[in-house]
Amino acid sequence: MKKALARGLFSIYTLGMKKYLLILTLLTISSCALFKKSEFSFSSSLSQTKDSEYISQLSSLTDVYLKTSGVNKIRLTKKSKKYLNSLYIKILSNNKLLLKEFYEPKFYVINSSLPFYFSLPKAQFFFSSGLILKYVKNEEMFFASFASEVVKSQRNIYPKNLIIPKGFITSADILGLVRLPVEVKSEVNKWTYHVIKRSGHDPYAYLIWLQSLNKNTLDFSILYGSTQDITKEEQLFKSFISKIKSEEFEFSERRKNSSQNFYSFLREVKRGAR
């Protein structure tokens, strides 16, 4: 009698556990689907560049660029490299669904009064001292601009251009090679919004960043090529933000205090730019 009762209870327990696991599995699948749809399902124009030979060629431009006359990099201390690497790791670790590849990052600050920033494949990131010292007002803005380049580099979102070896390449040349059409850049910005948010930072800082670029269109003509594209990019991102606000019922106006490591990085760039 006791054995029969025990077997009955065990059967009920097993059936209950199976139902629980089935429900849990369905919820997990459903939540994953919703996550992909709401955060990372955008235009197919953001497909990665599949040509591995071209990506390798584009990636190899770093050495040529740094050896070009007039291109001078500011030497970064281990402390600054560690700080920048921590931002990179934070972005990747919080966005594993989108940013699956891991490369050891390399950071370069170019001593130039012209404000620009860009990335190359395999986690190579470039910022000019003019950009950092004049336009990066706080850590949130820097994180936002950096996040957009991490998305491009990790996903290999680069236009395919003809690269003719010349033994040198200027900043204007390399910016022209990696410049995206504004429609594609707009899609990257949507991804960037979610990447920033999932990393625990203020995604609306990216709108402030774009507004800052748009207010200084002449300074950023080297970055965009066309000043009209800067304005259009901001307008498209504002439209996206408006939709997000209505869906999420939230708007963050928070301004985190910048970290001591960020200020240390700024001082280092300032010393190197003298």
N, C-alpha and C positions, 0 to 999 in steps of 0.2 A: 504493500500500500504506500509506504513511504517512498519506495523507489519510483513507483508510478507517478506520485505527486511531484517528486523531484524532476523526473523526466518531463512532466507537463510544464513545470515552471521554467525549466531550461529551454524548452521549445518556445515558450512565450517570450522569454528573454532574447533568444536568438532571433526570432521573428522581428521583435522590436528593434534590435540592433541593426538588422538588415534594412528595415524601413528608415531608421535614422541615418544610416550611411548613404542610402539612396537619396534621401532628401538633401543631405549635406553635399553630396556630389552634384546634384542638380543645381543647388544654390551656388556652388563654387563655379560650375560651368557658366551659369547665368551671369554671375557677377563679373567673371572674366570677359564675357562677351560684351557686357555693358561697358566695362572699363575700356576695352579696345574701341568700341564704337564711339563713346563719348569723348575720349581723350586723343586717340591716335589714328582715327580713321579719316584721313583727309585725301585731297586730290592725288590721283595717280601720277601727277606731274612731279611728285617728290620721290619717284623711284630712284634707287641708288644707281650710280654709274657702275655698270657691270664690267667694263673693260679694265681688267686688272693691270694690263701693260700700261694703259694710260694713267691709271691711278699711281702706279710706281714711278712713272715719268714725272708726274705732277709733284709727287712727294719728294723726289730727288732735287727739285729746284731750290731747296733750302740752302744747300752748299753753294750753289751758283749765286744765289741772291746775297748771301752774307759776304761773299768775296767780291761783289760788285763795288766799284769805286763810288764813294759817297754814302754807302750803306754801312753804318757803324752801330753795333749793338752795345748796349749798356750791360756791363757784367753784373749778374745777380748773385747775391750771397746764398749760401745754403738755406738760410732762414727764409728768404723770399721765395726760393724754389719750393721749399717745403710748404709754405703757405699756399702758393698757387696750386701745388699738387693736391693739397687737402680739399680745395674747391672742386677740382676735377674729380677726385674720388667721391666726394659728396654727390655730385651730379650723376655719376655713373651708378653708384650704389642705390640710389633712390629711383632710378629709371631703367631697371634691368630689362623690362619688356621692350623698350625702344632702343636702348644703347647697349647692345649685347657684346660687342667687341671691346677688348681692353688692349690699349697700347700704352707703353711708358711715355708719358707726356713730355714735351720739350717746350720751353717758354723762351721767347725772345722779345726784348724791349729794344726797339730801334730808336736811336737818338735822332729825332727829326721833329721840326716844328709843325710839320703837316700832320693833321689828325687822321689816323687811319688804324684799322685793325683787320686782321684776316686769319684764316687758318689754311693749312694744307692737310692732306690725308695723313693718317697714322699719328694723330694727336700732336700736331705741330701748330703752335699758336704764336701770333705776332701782334704786338701793340706798339704804337709809336709813343714816344715821351710826350709829344704835343697833345695826343689824345688824353693820356692819363692825367697830365698836370693841368690841362685847361678845361676838360669836359667831364671827367669822372669826379662827380661831386661827393659821392659816398660809396660805401661798399655794396649796397644793394644795386646801384646802377652798374658798377663794375661786374658784379655777379651776373646780372641780366644780360649784358653785352657778351660776356664770356660764354654763357650758356648757349647762346645762339650759334657760336662758333663750334662748340662741342658737338651740337646736333649735326652741323654740316660735316665736320671731320669724321665723326663716328659713322654716319650714314653715307659718306662719300657723295654728298650732294654738291656736285661741281659740274659746270657746263663742260662739254668736251670741245676743246679747241685744238688747233694745230700749234704745236710747240716746236719752234725752230731753234735749235741749239746755236747760241751766239757767244757763249762763254761768259755772258753777263746778263743780268735782268734787273731793271729798275723797279722801284716801288710801284710806279704807275703801270708798268708792264704786268707785274704779277697780280695787281689788283684787277686789271682788265681780264686776266685769265680766269680768276675765281669769281668774278662778278655774276650774280644771278639775275635773270629777268625779274621784274618787280612782282609778277604774279606768283612765281615760284618762291621768291623771298617771303611773300605774304603767307604762304603755306608753312614755310619754315618757322615763321613767327608764331603761328598757332601752336606748333609743336613746342616751341620755346616757352610759351606761356605755361603749358602743363608741366614741362620739365622743371621750370623754376618753382612752381607751386609744390610739386612733389618733393623738391629738395628742401622745403621748409623756408623758402624766401618769398618775398613779395613779388608776385608776377606783374603787378601794375607798375613796378619800377621800370619794366621794359617799355611801357607806353611813355613814361617820363623820359626815358633814354631816346626814343624815337623823336619825341617832341623837341628835345635838345638838339638833335641833328637837323631837324627841319627848321629850327630857328637860325641855324648857321649854315645855310645851304652852300654858300660860296666856299666856306672852309672845307666842306665835305664833298666838294665836286670831284676830288681825286678818288674818293671812296665809291661814289655812286656813278660817276660819269655824266649823269643827267640830274640836275637839281629837281626836275619835275618828278622823278622817281621817288625822291625822298618824301615829298608831299603826298604822293599817291600811297606810298607804303604806310605812312602814318594814318591816312584816312581808312585804309583797308583794315588796319589793326584796331582802330577805334570802332569800326563796325562790328568786328569780331568780339571785342570787349563788351559792347552793348548787348549782344546776344548772350554772352556768357553771364552777364549780370542778371538778365531776366531769367535765365535758367537756374542759376545757383543762388539767387537772392542774397548776394553778398558783394561787398565792395570794401577792399582793404585800403585804408589810408595810413597804415602803420609805417613808421620809419624807424627801423632798428638803428641803434648806435653802431657805428663802424668799429671793427675790432682793432686792437692794438697792432696786430700783425698787418692789417691793411694799412694803417698809418706808417708803419715801419717800411712797408713796401713803397709807399708814396715818397717817403724821405729818401730812400735809396735811388729811386728814379730821378728825383730832383737833383741829388748830388751828381749822378752820372750825366745829366743833361747840361751841366754847367760848361 
